Amino acid sequence: MLTSRQELILKIIVADYTRAATPIASESVARREELNVSSATVRNEVAVLREQGYLANPHTSAGSVPLDKAYRFFVESIEPVLDSAIPLSSRDRAREQLQHILQNLDEWANVSAAVLSGLVGNMAIATFPKAQETRVRHLDLVRIQDLLVMLIVVLEQARLHRQLIRLPHPMAVDELEESTARLRSYMMGHDQREIASQQMHLTPLEEELVEATVTVLREEERAVYRDHYVDGIRNLLSQPEFAENERARAIVEGVEDGSLAQTILSETPEGGVLRVIIGHEHPDDALSPLSVVVCQYGQPHRAVGALGVVGPTRMEYTRAIAGVRFVSSAMSELLENVYVA
């Protein structure tokens, strides 16, 4: 249990280190007017904070550096100041940018990632909104060759899947149209469970097409956060923590192969709850130099996506949390407008 003075000293050190990225000397902390104590008193309190695992002393004569435990304490104490973390003018510009994507679903994820990255000055990740229960919006069969057709399945949120199907024998145009109409009557507007529960009278080819469509639906539902977009990697790599080539290389590789985003998105809580994961709190040691702020957006019973900010453990948490909350709220409003429309 920290005393009120220890809490204040810890907040000052975390805030100053976030700005300076260099160890914070006890003498500079003691000069703060809100403390009104001597340097010796600050040094004693800092020694206690080190013993309790909040601070580290990288060099004997150097100042203090916050550890993950200090950042966790800081995050838990910043709630009252979140509303003022992002200026109203910045929020208005961001909302205007997001409004432009209302009618262009293909731009949702990359624009929201760019907006979020710009607001918080770190790397941002966003995913396309995905329906909780994926349904067939449209289905078509297109002749490619005499013995080859293309099955086209359009899902909610306009996601499109194509699959080539080989025919056992050539089919006349009217026969192909008849099969297409029958498949539409059974599957359009339904999810995979509803399709499986129906009594259907199908030809062997139509049964194969139904199974192919159900497989598409299953795979879509398993891929909770697919098609993510990343923006602002330059913001992340410009931080002094990643000046070392090995650290920077690991981040770039993780972004390029998608593993970094997928690991981060797997930690997203459901129901619009915002989560902050700091350094070694990540289950994957490869993420220990990073902190992440993630949240869902959307409507839980219709469609949801995910948003996240990625930065060093020394990130500006107040701004990051406020940014994720703001963009998540704005994206949820946009998605609600899509459904109402």
NUMI-212335 format. One line per 10 residues: their letters; for each residue y, z, x of N, C-alpha, C, O. Coordinates in steps of 0.001 Angstrom, whole numbers, plus 500000, padded with zeros to 6 digits. Example, Ala and Ser with C-alpha at 12.3 -4.5 7.8 and 13.67 -1.06 7.14 Angstrom:
<sites>
AS = 494310/507800/513190/495500/507800/512300/496700/507800/513200/496681/508465/514236; 497750/507080/512850/498940/507140/513670/500030/507870/512900/501138/508039/513409 $
</sites>
This chain:
<sites>
MLTSRQELIL = 498807/500000/500847/500000/500000/500000/501247/500000/500885/501419/500877/501731; 502116/499000/500677/503323/498905/501488/504464/499681/500855/504556/499798/499633; 505322/500202/501701/506539/500832/501201/507529/499735/500835/507347/498577/501211; 508575/500098/500103/509574/499108/499702/510267/498513/500931/510606/497329/500933; 510480/499317/501972/511107/498795/503186/510179/497834/503920/510626/496801/504419; 508898/498166/503990/507942/497262/504626/507860/495938/503864/507763/494872/504471; 507898/496012/502532/507873/494789/501716/509082/493922/502009/508959/492704/502138; 510251/494542/502115/511463/493784/502386/511424/493159/503770/511805/492001/503936; 510975/493900/504752/510859/493360/506110/509887/492190/506134/510142/491172/506778; 508784/492341/505438/507782/491272/505408/508348/490015/504751/508124/488910/505245 $
KIIVADYTRA = 509073/490165/503654/509676/489010/502988/510692/488320/503891/510765/487092/503920; 511476/489104/504627/512464/488522/505539/511772/487722/506631/512193/486610/506950; 510712/488280/507205/510009/487594/508290/509366/486299/507781/509450/485264/508441; 508729/486358/506616/508108/485149/506065/509169/484091/505791/508992/482931/506162; 510269/484473/505148/511321/483511/504824/511942/482911/506088/512162/481702/506154; 512225/483748/507089/512835/483252/508325/511872/482363/509098/512283/481349/509662; 510596/482732/509130/509616/481917/509854/509405/480574/509149/509187/479554/509803; 509471/480578/507825/509344/479332/507069/510436/478350/507487/510184/477151/507608; 511637/478856/507705/512756/477986/508097/512700/477605/509571/512944/476452/509924; 512378/478576/510439/512527/478356/511884/511263/477885/512589/511347/477192/513603 $
ATPIASESVA = 510099/478247/512072/508812/477903/512697/508683/478470/514106/507932/477941/514925; 509413/479546/514387/509294/480246/515668/509148/481736/515375/509627/482205/514343; 508487/482498/516273/508300/483937/516029/509626/484653/515764/510650/484349/516375; 509579/485600/514848/510791/486288/514409/510897/487640/515120/510007/488483/515008; 511979/487829/515840/512198/489070/516606/512649/490196/515683/513367/489967/514710; 512217/491413/516001/512600/492576/515207/514115/492773/515208/514688/493217/514214; 514767/492436/516342/516220/492606/516435/516949/491735/515407/517936/492167/514812; 516458/490508/515204/517119/489631/514230/516902/490141/512805/517778/489995/511953; 515741/490736/512547/515480/491311/511229/516411/492504/510992/516959/492666/509901; 516583/493328/512014/517415/494535/511878/518869/494203/511587/519595/495029/511033 $
RREELNVSSA = 519306/492987/511958/520701/492609/511720/520972/492239/510260/522125/492048/509873; 519934/492141/509464/520122/491782/508061/520786/492923/507294/520348/494070/507389; 521829/492619/506543/522610/493648/505857/521796/494412/504822/522010/495606/504611; 520849/493709/504170/520104/494376/503109/519176/495471/503629/518693/496288/502846; 518920/495499/504944/518043/496534/505515/518810/497793/505911/518463/498902/505505; 519870/497598/506718/520686/498730/507175/519854/499776/507918/519959/500975/507659; 519016/499287/508859/518228/500196/509702/518324/499719/511147/518793/498611/511408; 517885/500548/512078/517955/500210/513499/516809/499281/513901/515822/499133/513179; 516967/498660/515072/515914/497796/515608/514634/498584/515848/513536/498071/515634; 514775/499833/516294/513597/500666/516554/512816/500904/515264/511585/500869/515265 $
TVRNEVAVLR = 513522/501142/514179/512844/501352/512888/512100/500094/512470/510965/500166/512000; 512743/498935/512641/512083/497676/512286/510843/497472/513140/509799/497072/512624; 510940/497743/514457/509781/497565/515338/508622/498454/514892/507469/498022/514914; 508914/499684/514490/507858/500583/514017/507194/500045/512750/505972/500080/512605; 508032/499548/511838/507482/499016/510588/506676/497734/510852/505635/497506/510236; 507167/496916/511764/506457/495687/512119/505098/496021/512741/504112/495330/512488; 505049/497081/513553/503774/497506/514150/502775/497878/513065/501590/497566/513180; 503242/498543/512010/502359/498894/510888/501861/497625/510177/500687/497516/509826; 502768/496685/509975/502406/495439/509298/501389/494637/510122/500523/493967/509560; 501494/494707/511420/500498/494050/512270/499137/494729/512140/498108/494065/512013 $
EQGYLANPHT = 499148/496042/512173/497889/496789/512045/497190/496488/510719/495961/496491/510649; 497969/496232/509670/497401/495977/508352/497069/494499/508122/496640/494123/507031; 497264/493669/509133/496834/492275/509045/497821/491327/508412/497445/490225/508012; 499094/491731/508309/500101/490852/507722/500787/489975/508767/501200/488854/508470; 500906/490488/509987/501647/489797/511030/500822/489715/512304/499914/490512/512538; 501166/488734/513112/500555/488600/514438/501662/488512/515475/502798/488152/515167; 501312/488845/516704/502249/488801/517817/501664/487837/518842/500864/488248/519683; 502052/486541/518788/501404/485542/519644/501551/485823/521137/500659/485494/521919; 502658/486423/521536/502883/486787/522934/503463/488191/522971/504165/488603/522048; 503176/488910/524015/503594/490316/524110/505085/490492/523886/505505/491422/523197 $
SAGSVPLDKA = 505885/489611/524460/507340/489778/524362/507945/488985/523209/509154/489037/522981; 507116/488262/522495/507640/487410/521420/507750/488193/520126/507322/489344/520036; 508335/487542/519119/508455/488168/517812/507173/488023/517000/506098/487776/517547; 507306/488180/515688/506149/488211/514792/505993/486888/514050/506960/486186/513750; 504720/486582/513769/504350/485390/513001/503540/485837/511790/502606/486625/511944; 503868/485359/510586/503096/485759/509403/501667/485221/509444/501428/484110/509917; 500740/486002/508954/499360/485564/508763/499135/485224/507288/500024/485418/506459; 497948/484718/506968/497663/484316/505591/497927/485449/504603/498405/485205/503495; 497620/486681/504994/497811/487828/504111/499288/488019/503776/499625/488438/502669; 500163/487715/504720/501604/487833/504480/502072/486770/503488/502870/487047/502594 $
YRFFVESIEP = 501563/485550/503660/501938/484488/502727/501423/484794/501322/502112/484522/500339; 500230/485353/501219/499699/485708/499906/500594/486756/499241/500890/486655/498050; 501023/487756/500006/501948/488756/499468/503241/488086/499003/503750/488395/497926; 503765/487174/499810/505016/486492/499478/504867/485683/498193/505739/485730/497325; 503771/484944/498068/503540/484113/496881/503489/484968/495619/504022/484585/494578; 502842/486132/495720/502706/487002/494549/504030/487648/494146/504115/488247/493074; 505066/487538/494985/506318/488248/494702/507490/487336/494369/508614/487817/494225; 507255/486017/494241/508395/485097/494107/508643/484629/492676/509571/483852/492450; 507867/485062/491724/507983/484578/490349/509419/484576/489806/509825/483569/489226; 510205/485646/489962/511530/485672/489328/512500/484605/489812/513470/484313/489113 $
VLDSAIPLSS = 512276/484007/490990/513264/483063/491527/512822/481610/491397/513503/480724/491914; 511717/481338/490729/511192/479980/490674/512115/479024/489931/512231/477860/490314; 512773/479492/488876/513594/478602/488056/514725/477962/488841/515146/476852/488515; 515222/478632/489860/516358/478114/490630/515925/477413/491915/516776/477005/492704; 514628/477266/492140/514147/476703/493405/514458/475218/493537/514641/474725/494650; 514519/474494/492417/514832/473070/492447/516107/472849/491637/516141/473176/490450; 517149/472305/492250/518427/472118/491545/518266/471266/490287/517387/470407/490213; 519111/471512/489319/519050/470774/488055/519228/469280/488273/518580/468476/487603; 520097/468901/489199/520322/467472/489471/519060/466798/489987/518775/465655/489630; 518300/467502/490830/517043/466950/491352/516014/466816/490243/515269/465837/490198 $
RDRAREQLQH = 515970/467793/489349/515039/467717/488221/515396/466565/487288/514508/465874/486788; 516678/466357/487054/517104/465260/486180/516714/463906/486771/516233/463028/486055; 516923/463736/488089/516542/462473/488742/515038/462261/488668/514571/461152/488409; 514284/463329/488898/512823/463214/488858/512346/462857/487448/511460/462018/487283; 512929/463490/486444/512523/463198/485064/512835/461742/484705/512067/461090/483997; 513965/461245/485199/514328/459848/484941/513324/458893/485585/512933/457896/484977; 512907/459199/486818/511899/458371/487482/510586/458366/486705/509955/457321/486545; 510184/459528/486229/508921/459629/485505/508977/458922/484158/507964/458398/483695; 510136/458897/483529/510259/458226/482231/509960/456738/482339/509493/456127/481378; 510227/456153/483502/510014/454721/483683/508537/454330/483652/508216/453158/483457 $
ILQNLDEWAN = 507639/455292/483842/506204/454951/483885/505521/455157/482541/504307/454985/482430; 506290/455525/481517/505689/455845/480225/504842/454692/479693/503761/454919/479150; 505321/453467/479842/504592/452310/479304/503739/451606/480358/503160/450558/480073; 503651/452154/481557/502874/451519/482626/501883/452526/483184/502163/453204/484172; 500719/452621/482543/499740/453637/482919/499261/453496/484358/498897/454485/484993; 499261/452267/484873/498789/452052/486245/499661/452760/487276/499214/453007/488396; 500901/453091/486913/501831/453690/487854/501873/455216/487770/502567/455853/488562; 501146/455814/486825/501271/457251/486589/501023/458079/487848/501840/458928/488206; 499920/457839/488507/499529/458708/489617/500401/458492/490850/500856/459460/491458; 500643/457221/491231/501400/457026/492473/502868/457408/492318/503467/457917/493265 $
VSAAVLSGLV = 503466/457176/491143/504867/457565/490952/504999/459086/490893/505914/459651/491492; 504098/459747/490179/504197/461209/490099/503973/461851/491458/504605/462861/491766; 503079/461287/492290/502888/461811/493650/504156/461625/494476/504546/462521/495225; 504805/460462/494344/506027/460206/495103/507156/461135/494654/507900/461658/495483; 507281/461337/493346/508322/462226/492825/508104/463652/493315/509042/464314/493760; 506856/464123/493230/506557/465491/493650/506791/465678/495140/507351/466692/495557; 506369/464710/495943/506588/464798/497388/508073/464867/497719/508487/465627/498595; 508875/464066/497010/510305/464081/497245/510960/465406/496872/511908/465845/497523; 510447/466038/495817/511023/467307/495374/510736/468442/496351/511589/469304/496562; 509540/468454/496953/509124/469620/497745/509139/469378/499250/509030/470330/500023 $
GNMAIATFPK = 509273/468115/499686/509331/467835/501112/508022/468027/501833/508011/468286/503037; 506915/467905/501122/505591/467966/501735/504712/466861/501150/505176/466078/500321; 503475/466791/501564/502566/465791/501034/502159/466164/499608/501960/467339/499302; 502035/465168/498748/501652/465407/497362/500472/464521/496987/500314/463415/497502; 499650/465034/496079/498488/464316/495558/498584/464310/494042/498951/465318/493439; 498258/463184/493424/498226/463115/491966/497075/462218/491531/496710/461276/492235; 496513/462516/490377/495447/461685/489831/495885/461092/488501/496809/461576/487848; 495193/460034/488127/495392/459390/486842/494853/460306/485742/493834/460964/485955; 495499/460373/484573/494961/461219/483492/493629/460681/482986/493477/459478/482778; 492677/461568/482789/491326/461175/482380/490943/461899/481092/491157/463103/480953 $
AQETRVRHLD = 490376/461145/480157/489947/461734/478897/488809/462716/479125/487924/462465/479944; 488828/463836/478403/487775/464829/478516/486456/464271/478004/485404/464498/478603; 486513/463544/476900/485330/462866/476372/485621/461372/476388/486405/460873/475581; 484982/460667/477311/485267/459257/477497/484640/458442/476383/483444/458557/476116; 485451/457616/475735/484981/456791/474622/485171/455310/474932/486021/454930/475738; 484360/454483/474271/484472/453036/474414/485623/452550/473540/485606/452702/472319; 486604/451973/474183/487749/451440/473434/487516/450001/473008/487924/449595/471920; 486854/449225/473875/486544/447825/473557/485347/447391/474392/485076/447958/475450; 484649/446399/473916/483472/445886/474631/483412/444387/474422/483725/443882/473344; 483002/443676/475474/482883/442217/475361/481771/441717/476272/481427/442356/477266 $
LVRIQDLLVM = 481224/440577/475918/480243/439870/476747/480800/438497/477067/481196/437763/476161; 480837/438139/478346/481385/436855/478777/480300/436083/479519/479705/436591/480470; 480047/434847/479078/479047/434019/479742/479564/433591/481114/480677/433077/481232; 478750/433805/482148/479078/433369/483503/478265/432129/483868/478809/431135/484348; 476954/432202/483633/476038/431077/483810/475035/431117/482662/475103/431990/481797; 474111/430173/482661/473127/430154/481576/472351/431459/481475/472056/431925/480375; 472019/432054/482626/471209/433268/482627/471992/434493/483117/471408/435480/483563; 473317/434408/483025/474122/435520/483535/475336/435744/482632/476082/434812/482330; 475519/436999/482209/476708/437362/481432/477385/438551/482101/476764/439290/482865; 478657/438719/481803/479388/439882/482296/479656/440822/481130/480245/440434/480121 $
LIVVLEQARL = 479211/442076/481289/479517/443117/480323/480846/443746/480716/480996/444249/481830; 481811/443719/479800/483130/444309/480049/483297/445487/479100/483252/445327/477881; 483493/446683/479678/483667/447900/478893/485055/448459/479189/485371/448786/480333; 485877/448566/478151/487212/449153/478286/487161/450562/477708/486800/450753/476546; 487526/451546/478524/487492/452946/478116/488892/453410/477725/489869/452678/477885; 488974/454633/477212/490280/455193/476900/491120/455282/478171/490581/455350/479276; 492439/455282/478008/493411/455174/479099/493294/453829/479819/493741/453671/480956; 492670/452848/479113/492623/451455/479581/491848/451265/480877/492094/450294/481592; 490930/452149/481199/490074/451952/482377/489033/450899/482041/488409/450935/480980; 488859/449974/482950/487998/448820/482686/486841/448773/483673/487033/448955/484875 $
HRQLIRLPHP = 485636/448529/483158/484443/448386/483995/483779/447047/483696/483713/446612/482546; 483291/446404/484753/482581/445131/484599/481206/445245/485248/481053/445883/486290; 480225/444632/484635/478882/444650/485202/478166/443345/484849/478186/442911/483697; 477543/442731/485837/476783/441500/485607/475400/441854/485071/474730/442751/485581; 474990/441132/484035/473678/441339/483410/472936/440012/483396/473458/439004/482921; 471703/440017/483926/470899/438803/483934/470129/438691/482623/469520/439657/482164; 470163/437506/482030/469488/437268/480754/468040/436858/480969/467730/436209/481968; 467136/437226/480044/465744/436783/480164/465579/435309/479839/464614/434679/480272; 466525/434748/479070/466497/433337/478698/467905/432937/478280/468701/433805/477921; 468234/431654/478316/469580/431231/477905/469853/431600/476443/468953/431565/475604 $
MAVDELEEST = 471097/431949/476156/471485/432322/474796/472560/431365/474289/473480/430997/475019; 472424/430970/473020/473447/430143/472398/474709/430962/472192/474677/432193/472180; 475836/430248/472028/477115/430926/471877/477109/431838/470654/477573/432975/470737; 476598/431364/469527/476594/432193/468313/475673/433396/468457/475940/434459/467896; 474586/433229/469212/473662/434347/469450/474333/435428/470303/474156/436623/470062; 475107/434987/471306/475822/435928/472165/476908/436656/471369/477108/437858/471541; 477600/435930/470506/478641/436541/469678/478052/437547/468698/478651/438588/468427; 476873/437229/468170/476212/438149/467240/475836/439454/467937/476030/440533/467376; 475298/439365/469161/474951/440566/469924/476207/441378/470256/476203/442607/470184; 477266/440677/470615/478515/441385/470932/479026/442156/469726/479421/443315/469851 $
ARLRSYMMGH = 479022/441524/468564/479497/442188/467346/478641/443408/467010/479164/444443/466599; 477321/443283/467186/476426/444392/466870/476668/445562/467834/476706/446718/467410; 476830/445265/469110/477085/446319/470093/478416/447019/469823/478520/448239/469948; 479427/446241/469454/480719/446850/469129/480599/447810/467948/481187/448891/467958; 479837/447412/466933/479708/448259/465741/479047/449590/466064/479343/450602/465429; 478156/449594/467044/477461/450826/467413/478262/451700/468389/478139/452925/468368; 479084/451070/469246/479632/451823/470378/481143/452014/470390/481615/453005/470947; 481905/451129/469812/483361/451261/469897/483849/452523/469193/483494/452795/468046; 484683/453293/469920/485207/454540/469384/484314/455742/469605/484645/456847/469174; 483164/455541/470282/482201/456633/470451/482063/457017/471922/482289/456200/472814 $
DQREIASQQM = 481682/458298/472163/481342/458731/473517/479831/458591/473706/479109/458187/472795; 479374/458935/474914/477961/458676/475232/477001/459488/474375/475917/459006/474044; 477379/460718/474008/476488/461540/473171/476378/460980/471759/475302/460986/471161; 477489/460501/471239/477464/459907/469897/476661/458615/469880/475937/458338/468923; 476789/457828/470937/476010/456584/471022/474516/456886/471084/473717/456242/470405; 474143/457876/471906/472721/458214/472067/472099/458761/470783/470889/458646/470590; 472903/459350/469909/472364/459967/468694/472161/458972/467551/471566/459315/466529; 472646/457757/467715/472558/456776/466635/471187/456095/466575/470519/455900/467591; 470801/455749/465367/469616/454918/465160/470057/453455/465198/470786/452999/464317; 469618/452732/466208/470065/451352/466377/468892/450390/466250/467763/450711/466621 $
HLTPLEEELV = 469171/449239/465735/468179/448166/465640/468640/447058/466579/469491/446237/466236; 468058/447059/467765/468548/446201/468832/467452/445344/469428/466269/445676/469351; 467861/444235/470025/466948/443418/470817/466773/444089/472184/467570/444957/472540; 465763/443715/472946/465593/444290/474291/466837/444111/475177/467199/445012/475934; 467486/442940/475075/468700/442716/475863/469807/443665/475424/470502/444241/476261; 469971/443831/474115/471010/444725/473614/470744/446173/474021/471683/446920/474296; 469476/446575/474063/469134/447918/474534/469563/448097/475988/470065/449155/476367; 469362/447060/476798/469781/447121/478207/471296/447242/478318/471807/447970/479169; 472015/446523/477449/473472/446581/477479/473992/447946/477022/474982/448445/477557; 473328/448547/476038/473700/449894/475596/473491/450892/476728/474348/451736/476985 $
EATVTVLREE = 472348/450792/477402/472060/451712/478506/473076/451543/479637/473499/452527/480244; 473466/450299/479918/474470/450058/480959/475813/450679/480575/476511/451238/481422; 476169/450577/479295/477431/451152/478825/477397/452674/478878/478372/453300/479294; 476288/453273/478464/476142/454727/478506/476214/455227/479946/476784/456288/480202; 475643/454476/480887/475720/454843/482303/477162/454857/482781/477559/455749/483530; 477958/453866/482351/479382/453825/482692/480083/455066/482168/480885/455674/482878; 479785/455451/480923/480413/456624/480321/480035/457900/481068/480885/458757/481306; 478758/458027/481437/478314/459217/482167/479010/459336/483519/479482/460410/483893; 479067/458229/484242/479697/458247/485556/481179/458567/485448/481732/459268/486296; 481822/458054/484407/483246/458319/484211/483495/459797/483942/484459/460365/484456 $
ERAVYRDHYV = 482645/460421/483151/482818/461835/482834/482528/462724/484039/483113/463799/484169; 481623/462281/484928/481318/463078/486125/482469/463017/487127/482705/463977/487862; 483177/461906/487158/484267/461735/488118/485529/462369/487543/486361/461685/486947; 485665/463683/487726/486753/464417/487090/488112/463927/487580/488995/463641/486770; 488287/463827/488891/489585/463414/489442/489379/462216/490368/489343/462346/491592; 489249/461062/489750/489063/459852/490533/490404/459106/490601/491324/459384/489832; 490490/458168/491524/491690/457350/491668/492924/458201/491947/493907/458155/491207; 492858/458967/493012/494004/459791/493381/494971/458979/494245/494603/457975/494855; 496190/459439/494273/497222/458839/495113/497841/459927/495980/498003/461068/495549; 498182/459554/497206/498790/460482/498158/500133/459928/498582/500263/458737/498862 $
DGIRNLLSQP = 501130/460792/498628/502458/460374/499089/503039/461485/499964/502774/462667/499746; 503834/461083/500958/504526/462063/501783/503734/462584/502960/504016/463674/503457; 502743/461825/503421/502006/462293/504604/502945/462419/505800/502723/463247/506683; 503994/461595/505829/504989/461694/506907/505675/463059/506876/506004/463613/507926; 505894/463605/505669/506505/464930/505556/505613/465995/506173/506088/466901/506858; 504310/465872/505920/503364/466858/506443/503258/466757/507961/503315/467770/508659; 503105/465540/508470/502900/465365/509908/504163/465641/510722/504085/465826/511936; 505321/465671/510067/506558/465987/510796/506719/467480/511052/507607/467890/511799; 505855/468302/510430/505929/469746/510637/505450/470080/512055/504511/469451/512541; 506073/471056/512730/505706/471376/514115/504251/471812/514273/503675/471662/515351 $
EFAENERARA = 503650/472353/513205/502241/472773/513306/501307/471613/513623/500220/471812/514163; 501739/470392/513281/500858/469240/513443/501329/468301/514543/501024/467109/514538; 502083/468866/515493/502516/468078/516644/501335/467744/517550/501355/466741/518263; 500288/468608/517516/499097/468343/518330/498359/467134/517763/498162/467033/516552; 497955/466223/518638/497307/464984/518210/496035/465226/517419/495770/464512/516451; 495240/466214/517808/493959/466444/517138/494159/466879/515694/493466/466405/514794; 495104/467778/515477/495363/468227/514105/495889/467082/513251/495457/466898/512113; 496826/466311/513806/497389/465191/513059/496318/464147/512771/496264/463593/511673; 495462/463879/513763/494400/462882/513584/493437/463303/512484/493016/462469/511682; 493083/464582/512433/492156/465067/511412/492738/464894/510011/492021/464539/509075 $
IVEGVEDGSL = 494037/465146/509870/494675/464985/508562/494710/463526/508155/494383/463191/507017; 495104/462650/509074/495170/461219/508771/493789/460699/508372/493662/459956/507399; 492765/461083/509117/491410/460633/508787/490979/461136/507411/490353/460406/506643; 491321/462393/507106/490969/462950/505802/491664/462243/504659/491087/462080/503584; 492918/461817/504885/493651/461065/503862/493051/459679/503704/492865/459208/502582; 492747/459023/504813/492255/457651/504754/490883/457539/504090/490643/456605/503325; 489978/458485/504376/488642/458380/503773/488538/459102/502425/487486/459074/501787; 489618/459742/501994/489644/460392/500683/489062/461786/500649/489140/462457/499620; 488476/462245/501754/487802/463544/501747/488790/464698/501593/488474/465697/500948; 489985/464573/502179/490975/465641/502079/491394/465848/500628/491424/466978/500140 $
AQTILSETPE = 491714/464759/499944/492156/464869/498550/491042/465383/497656/491283/466236/496801; 489825/464881/497836/488732/465307/496969/488424/466795/497150/488131/467490/496177; 488489/467282/498383/488259/468707/498628/489339/469545/497962/489049/470575/497355; 490570/469105/498078/491685/469836/497473/491603/469794/495952/491779/470817/495292; 491335/468617/495395/491289/468481/493941/490135/469276/493326/490209/469697/492172; 489070/469479/494106/487933/470260/493592/488314/471721/493366/487600/472448/492674; 489437/472156/493945/489886/473534/493784/490881/473695/492627/491409/474785/492407; 491133/472611/491895/492092/472666/490792/491529/473464/489626/490448/473142/489134; 492232/474495/489170/491746/475266/488013/491988/474504/486717/492819/473597/486673; 491275/474864/485677/491422/474210/484385/492479/474924/483546/492879/476052/483839 $
GGVLRVIIGH = 492920/474233/482495/493795/474864/481514/495244/474980/481925/495973/475795/481359; 495692/474190/482897/497098/474234/483280/497481/475418/484141/498666/475636/484391; 496505/476192/484603/496791/477335/485481/497126/476821/486877/496406/475982/487419; 498200/477312/487454/498590/476908/488804/497872/477796/489820/497774/479010/489642; 497379/477178/490876/496647/477924/491901/497242/477646/493274/497575/476505/493595; 497372/478680/494073/497839/478562/495452/496707/478995/496371/496221/480122/496271; 496281/478103/497270/495219/478415/498230/495843/478379/499627/496415/477368/500035; 495728/479474/500341/496436/479645/501608/495458/479699/502784/494577/480557/502829; 495621/478782/503726/494899/478841/504986/493412/479085/504871/492679/478248/504344; 492967/480220/505358/491542/480536/505397/490961/480908/504035/489771/481208/503939 $
EHPDDALSPL = 491771/480893/502989/491236/481087/501642/490451/479860/501179/489660/479951/500240; 490661/478719/501826/489906/477515/501483/488427/477713/501836/488114/478294/502875; 487521/477237/500985/486098/477305/501340/485732/476395/502503/484731/476624/503182; 486537/475365/502736/486295/474431/503830/487190/474808/505013/488415/474784/504897; 486577/475159/506155/487340/475577/507334/488294/474500/507829/489300/474799/508472; 487970/473235/507525/488829/472144/507991/490223/472224/507375/491171/471657/507918; 490356/472921/506250/491650/473043/505581/492405/474310/505984/493482/474574/505448; 491871/475090/506905/492493/476376/507245/493919/476262/507773/494678/477218/507613; 494342/475132/508407/495756/475053/508816/496694/474751/507650/497912/474728/507830; 496141/474517/506452/496937/474040/505327/496998/475042/504188/496109/475877/504021 $
SVVVCQYGQP = 498056/474940/503415/498130/475620/502125/498294/474568/501045/498854/473498/501286; 497804/474876/499855/497779/473913/498758/498251/474597/497481/497884/475739/497205; 499059/473895/496713/499444/474337/495375/498957/473267/494409/499398/472121/494501; 498048/473610/493473/497458/472611/492580/497526/473079/491132/497548/474274/490839; 497560/472097/490242/497641/472403/488819/497187/471176/488028/497377/470044/488474; 496591/471395/486863/496313/470311/485932/497581/469972/485155/498479/470802/485004; 497633/468734/484665/498632/468378/483668/497915/467681/482517/496773/467245/482664; 498572/467578/481393/497984/466873/480264/497651/467777/479105/498205/468867/478967; 496738/467313/478272/496312/468035/477087/494821/468317/477208/494018/467384/477206; 494435/469582/477315/493050/469949/477627/491994/469301/476743/490901/468999/477223 $
HRAVGALGVV = 492288/469081/475469/491282/468528/474577/491377/467008/474437/490637/466401/473663; 492287/466406/475187/492427/464954/475130/492249/464322/476514/491244/463664/476783; 493236/464532/477381/493149/463955/478723/493914/464826/479704/494953/465393/479367; 493391/464927/480929/494039/465728/481962/494002/464992/483293/493112/464187/483569; 495005/465304/484104/495019/464860/485485/495331/466063/486352/495415/467188/485860; 495502/465825/487640/495778/466930/488563/496926/466553/489488/497110/465386/489836; 497691/467562/489875/498805/467409/490812/498675/468470/491889/498255/469593/491611; 499031/468119/493113/498966/469116/494179/499967/468842/495285/500342/467699/495542; 500389/469914/495930/501238/469829/497121/500447/470380/498293/499798/471420/498178; 500500/469687/499416/499780/470088/500628/500787/470254/501755/501583/469353/502021 $
GPTRMEYTRA = 500751/471405/502415/501654/471647/503528/501035/472632/504506/499907/473080/504304; 501752/472970/505551/501261/473996/506472/501281/475353/505768/501923/475493/504727; 500598/476341/506311/500662/477677/505701/502096/478184/505697/502432/479083/504925; 502938/477622/506543/504349/477986/506605/505178/477169/505617/506378/476992/505829; 504576/476673/504556/505323/475856/503607/506335/476704/502825/506236/477930/502785; 507288/476039/502218/508271/476714/501377/507632/476900/499991/507763/476043/499117; 506943/478029/499808/506124/478227/498609/506946/478224/497318/506502/477692/496300; 508119/478804/497358/508935/478859/496148/509205/477455/495622/509036/477183/494434; 509624/476573/496514/509933/475202/496111/508662/474439/495728/508671/473661/494774; 507577/474657/496462/506323/473958/496166/505785/474333/494788/505389/473461/494014 $
IAGVRFVSSA = 505772/475620/494483/505266/476081/493187/506159/475577/492060/505670/475113/491030; 507476/475672/492262/508404/475197/491232/508250/473693/491017/508311/473218/489883; 508049/472941/492107/507888/471493/491996/506638/471098/491238/506675/470219/490377; 505527/471750/491559/504269/471445/490863/504382/471808/489382/503929/471053/488521; 504979/472946/489089/505140/473344/487684/506001/472343/486922/505675/471956/485800; 507097/471930/487539/508015/471012/486866/507359/469658/486595/507403/469161/485470; 506747/469057/487630/506149/467733/487457/504948/467803/486513/504731/466888/485719; 504171/468879/486593/503056/469051/485671/503540/469095/484229/502949/468464/483352; 504606/469834/483984/505160/469924/482638/505690/468573/482167/505464/468176/481024; 506398/467867/483056/506951/466561/482688/505847/465552/482398/505954/464776/481449 $
MSELLENVYV = 504781/465553/483210/503668/464631/482984/502915/464963/481698/502448/464066/480995; 502800/466247/481397/502149/466645/480137/502937/466132/478940/502354/465686/477952; 504270/466196/479030/505113/465680/477949/504940/464170/477805/504872/463659/476687; 504868/463455/478921/504675/462010/478859/503339/461661/478205/503259/460747/477385; 502304/462391/478574/500983/462113/478008/500957/462406/476517/500311/461692/475751; 501655/463448/476110/501731/463767/474680/502438/462630/473926/502044/462287/472811; 503465/462057/474528/504174/460931/473907/503267/459724/473746/503370/458994/472761; 502373/459509/474718/501431/458391/474627/500517/458564/473423/500277/457614/472678; 500003/459786/473233/499085/460025/472119/499806/459977/470780/499258/459486/469793; 501043/460491/470746/501794/460461/469492/502125/459031/469115/502077/458645/467947 $
A = 502470/458240/470155/502790/456838/469884/501577/456079/469400/501668/454882/469125 $
</sites>
